[in-house]
């Protein structure tokens, strides 16, 4: 969703504890999300963090929250300068919408927003409450992410705590910001803030050995790995220096889907951490905030961050990255050439785009084809999440049952590396 919003809001200070790393449960084991009627866990104190289960979907961090007794799915997003309701959900909750505004983010369009009176949510199963004073229209995002998105937890929430994200255990840990001490094996990265967005200094390494200094936004709300804005791409002639690349439609943010070129840089240096050959999105025109000059030149997203236990310590202007068991995984991208969306009900899977000269185009898939089944199983949002993982593996054979003009048809693709 990459740097979706660049807005306002003041910080609140709550209160954490010394920590030597995440060690709570066996890797990959998750806790069941609490309901809005669970016995509440209190806020963090100087001895213990508050722990909330999260759902990792397509590298996004989804948090269960409650508006009264109504359960909602909010996305955790360091690229959001504030916390927001989805505009339609705010109206359904009966909240009064005040003065309006528009929001611009990744993607060429703008969306409507409005001030909210009396809005608040609590983390499901806890007594931790967050005021929500604005709402924006997020209705174009669930179909691309195959997941409900009822709001965003942004800067004003994150800055209250030291926020620990364990992507493998799917846990969110909220530490008391005043007493937090870290003694683990992670690397501390200094952070500066512009418009409530966390910026870090990095270096981009090209295949010819050139190291290019680059100020990046840390964007937990982005599913991508490394995304570079048009001014930086053009200034450094990256389209001529990175290859091969694939032109594709996808990603984007509140402003809609975007077109970009996907390739790889030789490496990314974050402090003393070396990230080898991350997949890299090169933006051009009509990509909203990625097409215009700013205080930053790119985003570091979830495909990089998921390889670490991440601590966001805004009070002390730092981020800590602690490698997990995924840290040495190779960076892979889609090897099918298919871009998918769901319909508004999140029940029907549709082909949104097809990359030329890809396995999908060779098999005859076309935009607007409806996917009825995947290897004989009914296509739905859960199947899509598994499918995205399979389509990042070379030599994967997938059988689609599609509908085009009402007639079912079987299409088989075998994936191959495109970048």
C-alpha positions as CSV (number, residue, x, y, z in Angstrom):
1,X,0.0,0.0,0.0
2,X,3.1,2.0,0.1
3,X,3.1,5.3,1.8
4,X,-0.6,5.6,1.5
5,X,-1.2,8.7,3.5
6,X,0.8,11.8,4.5
7,X,-1.3,13.4,7.1
8,X,-1.3,14.9,10.5
9,X,-1.9,14.0,14.1
10,X,-0.2,14.4,17.4
11,X,1.5,11.7,19.3
12,X,0.4,10.2,22.6
13,X,2.8,8.8,25.1
14,X,2.0,5.6,26.9
15,X,4.3,3.4,28.3
16,X,8.5,-0.9,28.4
17,X,10.6,-3.6,29.5
18,X,14.0,-5.1,28.7
19,X,13.9,-7.6,25.8
20,X,16.3,-10.1,24.3
21,X,14.2,-11.2,21.4
22,X,11.0,-13.1,20.6
23,X,10.9,-16.5,22.2
24,X,7.3,-17.2,23.1
25,X,6.2,-20.2,21.0
26,X,7.4,-22.7,18.5
27,X,8.1,-21.0,15.2
28,X,5.1,-20.7,12.9
29,X,2.6,-21.4,15.7
30,X,-0.1,-18.7,16.1
31,X,-2.7,-17.9,18.6
32,X,-6.4,-17.7,17.8
33,X,-7.6,-14.1,17.5
34,X,-9.6,-13.0,20.5
35,X,-13.2,-11.9,20.1
36,X,-14.6,-8.5,21.1
37,X,-16.1,-10.2,24.1
38,X,-12.9,-11.8,25.4
39,X,-11.6,-10.9,28.9
40,X,-9.4,-7.9,28.2
41,X,-5.6,-7.9,28.6
42,X,-4.3,-4.6,30.1
43,X,-1.9,-2.2,28.4
44,X,1.9,-2.9,28.7
45,X,3.6,-2.2,32.0
46,X,7.2,-1.9,32.9
47,X,7.5,-5.7,33.4
48,X,5.4,-7.2,30.6
49,X,4.4,-6.3,27.1
50,X,0.8,-6.6,25.9
51,X,0.7,-9.3,23.2
52,X,-1.9,-9.5,20.4
53,X,-2.1,-12.1,17.7
54,X,-1.9,-10.7,14.1
55,X,-2.6,-12.2,10.7
56,X,0.1,-11.9,8.1
57,X,-1.4,-11.9,4.6
58,X,0.6,-11.1,1.5
59,X,3.2,-9.5,3.8
60,X,0.6,-7.2,5.4
61,X,0.1,-7.1,9.1
62,X,-3.7,-7.3,10.0
63,X,-4.8,-6.6,13.5
64,X,-8.2,-7.5,15.0
65,X,-9.8,-4.4,16.6
66,X,-13.2,-3.7,18.0
67,X,-15.5,-0.7,17.6
68,X,-17.7,-1.5,20.6
69,X,-18.7,-5.1,20.0
70,X,-18.1,-4.9,16.3
71,X,-15.0,-6.8,15.1
72,X,-12.9,-5.1,12.4
73,X,-9.7,-5.8,10.5
74,X,-7.2,-2.9,10.6
75,X,-3.9,-3.0,8.8
76,X,-0.7,-1.8,10.6
77,X,1.0,0.8,8.4
78,X,4.1,2.9,9.2
79,X,3.4,4.6,5.9
80,X,0.2,6.1,7.3
81,X,0.6,9.4,9.2
82,X,-2.5,8.7,11.3
83,X,-5.1,6.1,12.2
84,X,-8.2,5.9,10.0
85,X,-11.5,4.2,9.6
86,X,-12.6,3.1,6.2
87,X,-15.1,5.7,5.3
88,X,-17.9,3.3,4.5
89,X,-17.4,1.4,7.8
90,X,-17.4,4.6,9.8
91,X,-20.8,5.4,8.3
92,X,-22.1,1.9,9.0
93,X,-21.0,2.3,12.6
94,X,-23.2,5.4,12.8
95,X,-20.3,7.7,13.4
96,X,-20.8,11.4,12.4
97,X,-18.7,12.4,9.5
98,X,-17.6,16.1,9.6
99,X,-15.6,18.2,7.2
100,X,-14.3,16.5,4.2
101,X,-10.8,16.2,2.6
102,X,-9.1,14.3,-0.1
103,X,-6.1,11.9,0.2
104,X,-3.4,11.2,-2.2
105,X,-1.0,8.2,-2.0
106,X,0.5,5.6,-4.3
107,X,-1.6,5.5,-7.5
108,X,-2.7,8.3,-9.7
109,X,-6.1,9.0,-8.1
110,X,-7.3,10.7,-4.9
111,X,-9.9,9.4,-2.5
112,X,-12.4,11.1,-0.2
113,X,-12.1,11.4,3.5
114,X,-13.7,13.1,6.4
115,X,-13.3,14.0,10.1
116,X,-14.9,11.6,12.5
117,X,-16.5,12.6,15.8
118,X,-16.3,10.2,18.7
119,X,-14.4,7.4,16.9
120,X,-12.3,4.9,18.7
121,X,-11.3,1.2,18.5
122,X,-9.7,-1.2,21.0
123,X,-7.4,-4.1,20.2
124,X,-9.4,-7.2,20.4
125,X,-9.0,-9.0,23.7
126,X,-7.2,-6.0,25.3
127,X,-8.1,-2.8,27.1
128,X,-5.8,-0.8,24.7
129,X,-8.0,1.9,23.1
130,X,-7.1,4.1,20.2
131,X,-8.9,7.3,19.2
132,X,-9.7,7.5,15.5
133,X,-10.5,11.1,14.3
134,X,-10.6,10.6,10.5
135,X,-11.9,8.2,7.9
136,X,-10.8,7.6,4.2
137,X,-12.3,5.6,1.4
138,X,-10.4,2.3,1.4
139,X,-12.9,0.5,-0.8
140,X,-10.6,-0.2,-3.7
141,X,-8.0,-2.1,-1.6
142,X,-9.7,-5.3,-0.4
143,X,-10.2,-6.7,-3.9
144,X,-6.5,-6.3,-4.6
145,X,-5.4,-7.7,-1.3
146,X,-8.0,-10.5,-1.0
147,X,-8.7,-9.4,2.5
148,X,-11.1,-7.1,4.3
149,X,-9.6,-3.7,5.3
150,X,-11.8,-1.8,7.7
151,X,-9.2,0.8,8.7
152,X,-5.5,1.6,9.3
153,X,-3.4,1.7,12.5
154,X,-0.9,4.5,11.8
155,X,1.6,6.8,13.4
156,X,-0.5,8.0,16.4
157,X,-1.0,4.3,17.5
158,X,2.6,3.1,16.8
159,X,4.2,6.1,18.5
160,X,2.5,5.3,21.8
161,X,4.5,2.1,22.3
162,X,7.6,0.2,21.2
163,X,5.9,-2.0,18.7
164,X,7.4,-5.5,18.1
165,X,6.3,-7.4,15.0
166,X,7.0,-11.1,14.8
167,X,6.1,-12.1,11.3
168,X,6.8,-15.9,11.8
169,X,4.9,-16.3,15.1
170,X,2.3,-13.7,13.9
171,X,2.4,-11.7,17.1
172,X,2.3,-8.0,17.9
173,X,4.0,-7.0,21.1
174,X,3.4,-3.6,22.6
175,X,6.1,-2.5,25.1
176,X,6.1,0.4,27.5
177,X,8.0,3.1,25.6
178,X,9.4,4.7,28.7
179,X,11.1,1.6,30.2
180,X,11.9,-0.4,27.1
181,X,15.5,-1.7,26.9
182,X,16.8,-4.0,24.2
183,X,19.6,-6.5,24.7
184,X,19.2,-8.9,21.8
185,X,21.3,-9.6,18.7
186,X,19.5,-7.1,16.4
187,X,20.9,-4.2,14.5
188,X,19.7,-0.7,15.6
189,X,18.9,1.7,12.7
190,X,18.5,5.5,13.4
191,X,15.1,6.8,12.3
192,X,14.1,10.4,11.4
193,X,10.5,11.5,10.9
194,X,8.9,13.7,8.2
195,X,5.2,14.1,8.1
196,X,5.0,11.3,10.7
197,X,6.7,8.8,8.4
198,X,9.8,6.9,9.5
199,X,12.8,7.6,7.2
200,X,16.1,5.7,7.3
201,X,19.4,6.1,5.4
202,X,20.4,3.2,3.2
203,X,22.6,2.5,0.2
204,X,21.5,0.8,-3.0
205,X,24.2,-1.4,-4.7
206,X,24.1,-1.9,-8.4
207,X,25.7,-4.7,-10.4
208,X,28.6,-2.5,-11.5
209,X,29.5,-2.0,-7.8
210,X,28.1,1.6,-7.6
211,X,26.7,2.4,-4.2
212,X,23.9,5.1,-4.2
213,X,22.9,6.7,-0.9
214,X,19.1,6.6,-0.6
215,X,16.7,7.9,2.1
216,X,13.9,5.3,2.4
217,X,10.5,5.2,4.2
218,X,10.0,2.1,6.3
219,X,6.6,0.9,5.1
220,X,5.1,-1.9,7.0
221,X,1.9,-1.4,5.0
222,X,3.6,-2.3,1.7
223,X,3.7,-5.9,0.5
224,X,6.7,-5.2,-1.8
225,X,10.4,-5.5,-1.0
226,X,12.2,-2.4,-2.4
227,X,10.2,0.3,-4.3
228,X,12.0,3.2,-5.9
229,X,10.3,6.5,-6.9
230,X,10.5,7.9,-10.4
231,X,12.9,10.9,-9.7
232,X,15.5,8.5,-8.1
233,X,15.0,6.0,-11.0
234,X,15.5,8.6,-13.6
235,X,18.3,10.5,-12.0
236,X,20.4,7.3,-11.7
237,X,19.3,5.8,-15.0
238,X,18.2,2.7,-13.2
239,X,16.1,1.2,-16.1
240,X,19.3,1.0,-18.2
241,X,21.3,-0.4,-15.3
242,X,19.0,-3.0,-13.8
243,X,17.9,-6.0,-15.9
244,X,16.1,-7.9,-16.9
245,X,12.8,-6.1,-15.9
246,X,9.2,-7.0,-16.4
247,X,6.5,-4.4,-17.0
248,X,3.5,-5.1,-14.8
249,X,0.3,-3.7,-13.3
250,X,-0.3,-4.1,-9.7
251,X,0.4,-2.8,-6.2
252,X,-0.4,0.8,-5.6
253,X,-2.3,2.3,-2.7
254,X,-5.3,4.5,-2.0
255,X,-4.8,6.1,-5.4
256,X,-5.4,2.9,-7.3
257,X,-3.3,0.3,-9.0
258,X,0.0,1.4,-10.7
259,X,2.2,0.3,-13.6
260,X,5.9,-0.3,-12.8
261,X,8.9,-2.2,-13.9
262,X,10.1,-5.1,-11.7
263,X,13.7,-6.1,-11.6
264,X,16.5,-6.5,-9.1
265,X,19.3,-4.4,-7.7
266,X,22.5,-6.2,-6.6
267,X,21.9,-5.3,-3.0
268,X,20.6,-3.0,-0.3
269,X,22.6,-1.9,2.8
270,X,20.6,-1.0,5.9
271,X,23.1,0.0,8.6
272,X,25.4,-3.1,8.8
273,X,22.8,-5.4,7.2
274,X,23.3,-6.5,3.6
275,X,20.1,-7.5,1.7
276,X,21.2,-9.4,-1.4
277,X,19.4,-9.1,-4.7
278,X,16.0,-7.8,-3.5
279,X,13.3,-7.6,-6.1
280,X,12.9,-4.0,-6.9
281,X,9.9,-2.0,-8.2
282,X,10.9,1.0,-10.5
283,X,8.1,3.6,-10.7
284,X,7.4,6.0,-13.5
285,X,4.6,8.4,-14.4
286,X,1.1,8.2,-12.9
287,X,2.1,6.5,-9.7
288,X,1.0,9.3,-7.4
289,X,3.5,10.0,-4.6
290,X,6.0,7.7,-6.3
291,X,6.1,10.0,-9.4
292,X,7.0,13.3,-7.6
293,X,10.1,14.5,-5.7
294,X,10.0,14.3,-1.9
295,X,12.1,13.9,1.2
296,X,12.5,10.2,0.4
297,X,13.4,8.1,-2.7
298,X,11.8,4.8,-2.0
299,X,10.1,2.3,0.4
300,X,11.3,-0.7,2.3
301,X,8.3,-3.0,2.5
302,X,7.0,-6.3,4.0
303,X,8.9,-8.6,1.7
304,X,12.1,-7.3,3.3
305,X,10.8,-6.7,6.8
306,X,9.3,-10.2,7.2
307,X,12.8,-11.6,7.3
308,X,13.3,-9.9,10.7
309,X,11.7,-9.5,14.1
310,X,11.0,-5.7,13.8
311,X,11.0,-3.3,16.8
312,X,9.6,0.2,16.1
313,X,10.8,2.5,18.9
314,X,9.6,5.9,17.8
315,X,10.2,7.5,21.2
316,X,14.0,6.9,20.8
317,X,14.1,7.5,17.0
318,X,15.2,4.0,16.1
319,X,14.2,0.7,14.5
320,X,15.7,-2.6,15.5
321,X,16.0,-5.5,13.0
322,X,16.6,-8.9,14.4
323,X,17.1,-11.7,11.8
324,X,14.7,-14.6,11.9
325,X,14.8,-18.0,10.2
326,X,13.6,-16.4,6.9
327,X,16.4,-14.0,6.7
328,X,18.4,-16.0,4.2
329,X,15.5,-16.8,1.9
330,X,16.1,-15.7,-1.7
331,X,13.9,-13.0,-3.0
332,X,11.4,-14.3,-5.5
333,X,8.5,-12.6,-7.3
334,X,5.5,-13.9,-9.3
335,X,6.7,-16.4,-12.0
336,X,3.3,-16.8,-13.8
337,X,2.7,-13.3,-15.2
338,X,-0.8,-13.2,-13.8
339,X,-2.2,-10.2,-11.8
340,X,-5.2,-11.2,-9.7
341,X,-8.1,-9.3,-8.1
342,X,-11.1,-10.4,-6.2
343,X,-14.6,-9.1,-6.8
344,X,-16.1,-6.8,-4.1
345,X,-17.5,-9.7,-2.2
346,X,-14.1,-11.3,-2.0
347,X,-15.6,-14.5,-3.3
348,X,-14.7,-14.5,-7.0
349,X,-11.1,-14.5,-8.4
350,X,-10.5,-12.6,-11.6
351,X,-7.5,-12.1,-13.9
352,X,-6.7,-8.4,-13.8
353,X,-3.6,-8.4,-16.0
354,X,-1.3,-10.7,-18.0
355,X,2.4,-10.0,-18.6
356,X,3.4,-10.5,-22.2
357,X,5.8,-13.4,-23.0
358,X,5.0,-15.1,-19.7
359,X,3.6,-18.5,-18.8
360,X,0.1,-17.0,-18.4
361,X,0.1,-15.4,-21.9
362,X,1.5,-18.5,-23.5
363,X,-1.4,-20.5,-21.9
364,X,-3.9,-18.1,-23.3
365,X,-5.1,-16.4,-20.1
366,X,-6.6,-12.9,-20.6
367,X,-7.7,-10.0,-18.4
368,X,-11.3,-10.4,-17.0
369,X,-11.1,-14.2,-17.1
370,X,-12.9,-15.6,-14.0
371,X,-11.0,-18.3,-12.1
372,X,-13.5,-20.9,-11.0
373,X,-11.1,-23.5,-9.6
374,X,-7.4,-24.0,-8.9
375,X,-6.3,-27.6,-9.3
376,X,-9.9,-28.6,-8.8
377,X,-10.5,-26.6,-5.7
378,X,-12.9,-23.7,-5.6
379,X,-11.1,-20.4,-6.1
380,X,-11.5,-18.0,-3.1
381,X,-9.4,-15.6,-1.1
382,X,-7.8,-18.4,1.0
383,X,-6.8,-20.3,-2.2
384,X,-5.4,-17.1,-3.6
385,X,-3.1,-16.6,-0.6
386,X,-1.7,-20.1,-1.1
387,X,-1.6,-19.7,-4.9
388,X,0.6,-16.5,-4.6
389,X,3.2,-18.6,-2.7
390,X,3.1,-21.3,-5.3
391,X,3.5,-18.9,-8.2
392,X,6.8,-17.7,-6.7
393,X,8.3,-21.2,-7.1
394,X,10.0,-22.1,-10.4
395,X,8.5,-25.1,-12.3
396,X,5.2,-25.1,-10.4
397,X,2.4,-26.6,-12.4
398,X,-1.0,-25.1,-11.8
399,X,-4.3,-26.1,-13.5
400,X,-6.9,-23.3,-13.7
401,X,-10.6,-23.8,-14.5
402,X,-11.6,-20.5,-16.1
403,X,-14.8,-19.0,-17.3
404,X,-14.9,-16.7,-20.3
405,X,-18.2,-15.9,-21.9
406,X,-19.9,-18.5,-19.7
407,X,-18.0,-21.5,-21.0
408,X,-15.6,-23.3,-18.6
409,X,-12.1,-24.0,-19.9
410,X,-9.0,-25.7,-18.5
411,X,-5.7,-23.9,-18.6
412,X,-2.4,-25.2,-17.4
413,X,0.6,-23.1,-16.7
414,X,4.1,-24.0,-15.5
415,X,6.0,-21.2,-13.8
416,X,9.4,-19.9,-14.8
417,X,11.5,-17.1,-13.4
418,X,10.8,-13.7,-15.1
419,X,13.3,-11.5,-13.3
